């Protein structure tokens, strides 16, 4: 079966459906990033405070307590599952574009590696291995770059005639 460029051959109503899905998915993804920004986890020290707390530091404006185990497991569980589904669905759409095969493979597989590094890193950061905050930032950023490239590629491919 030929998958390469298949998205371009879809009828207009299917293309509109896919475009609507990808746009709404993007709104949801970037709303999540806005939430991350609200927790000050967009920098290494803010990420550390978000998960490990700052109750031992004097003269803080807002005291933050270390997250409990139940809260951490809930955060990790929900994010790993939901983001995996996001990238599974988006990867399926990337698979039927006419992008070069190696690029498609990267865009389809890399997010799953970043999910493990990002959320595994958050767990071990919470356990006290604080240098992992840098791995979390790099893998989370790479995951977002791949998301943007994938969404852009799918939307662009939807405008092409098959």
N, C-alpha and C positions, 0 to 999 in steps of 0.2 A: 504494500500500500504506500502511496506517495503522500507524505505529509508536508514536504517543503512547499511553501507558498499556498497551502490549502486555504488559509484564512482569506486570501484575496478572491477566492472563487465563491465565497458564500453569498447568498442573496442579501440585498440591502437591509431587509428587516432583521436578519441575523447579525449583520455587522453593527447595526444600531443597538441591538440588544447587548452585544459584547462591549461596545463603546460605553454604554450606560453603566454596565457592570464595572468596567475598569475605572471609570471616573469616580463612581461611588466608593469603590475599593480604595482608591487613592485618597479620597476625602477622609475615610476612616483611618488609613495608615498615617496620614499627616496630622490628624487630630491626636493620635497616640503620641506622635513626636512632640506636639504642643504640650501634652501632659508631662512628658519626660522633662521638657524645659521648665515646667512649673515646679518640679521636684529638685531643680538645680543639679540634675544628674548629667548635664551636658559638659561638665568638666570633672577631672579626676577627683578633686577634693570634695566636690558636691556629691558625687556618686558615693564616695566613702561615707560621708555623713548620712546620706539617705538610707543606707543599709546598716551601718554600724552605729549610728547615732553620734551625738556630740555632748552627751551629758557629763563627760569628764573634762570638757574644755570650759575654762572660766570665761566670763564676759561674752557669752553668745547672745545674739539678738533673739533667736528662736531656738528653744531646746528641742532636740530630736532624739528619740529613744531608738535603740537597736531594734530592728524588726524581730518579731518572734518566729519560732520555727514553723508554726502553722501558717502564718501570714506569708513567709518566704515560699513554702511549698505550694501554696495557693497561687501566688504570683508566677512562680516558675511553671507550674502545671498549665495554667490558663494561657500564658504567653507562648509556651512551646507548642501546645496543640493548635492554638488559633493562628499563629504566624506560620506554622507548617502548612495549614490549609490554605492560607493566603498565597504562599509561594508554590504550592502544588497546583492550584488553579491558574495562577499567572504563568507558571512554567508550562502548563498544558497549552496555553495560548501562544507562548513563545515558540513552542515546538512546531506549530503549524504556520509560522512566518517563513519568509524566504531569507532570513539571516544566514550567514555562514554557519555550518554545522558546529565548528569548534566554539564559536561565540554563543550559539544556542545552548550547547552543553554547559558552558561556564555559567550563563545566566540561569539555567535550570537547576544546577547542582550547588553552586556556591552559597545560595541563601541557607541551605540546610546545614552546611558547615558553619556559617556565621551564627545560626540559631544555637547550635551546640556551644560554640565558643562564647557567644554573648551571655546566654543564660546559665551555662555551666560556670563561666567566669563570675557572674553575679553570685551564684551559690558559694563558690570558693572564696570570693571577696567577703561575703557575709560570714564565712567560717574563719576569716582572719588573714587570708593570703592577699594582702592589699595590693601587691604589684599587678594583680590580674585586672585591676581597674583600667589599665592601659590596653590590655587585650580586648576587654569589653568595649571600650570606646572605638578601637580600630575595627573590630568585627561588626559592631553595630552601625558604624559609618559605612562600611563596605556593603552591608546588607541594604542600607537605604540607597546607596548609589546604584546597586543592581536593580532595586525596585524601580527607581526612576528610569533607568535605561530600558528595562523590560516594558514598562507602561508606555513609554515613548515609542518604542519599536512596535508594540501591538497597535497602538492608535494610528501610527503612521501606515502600517501595513493594511489597516482597515480602509484607508483612503485610496489604495491602489486597486485597479481593475484586474481581475483574474484571467 
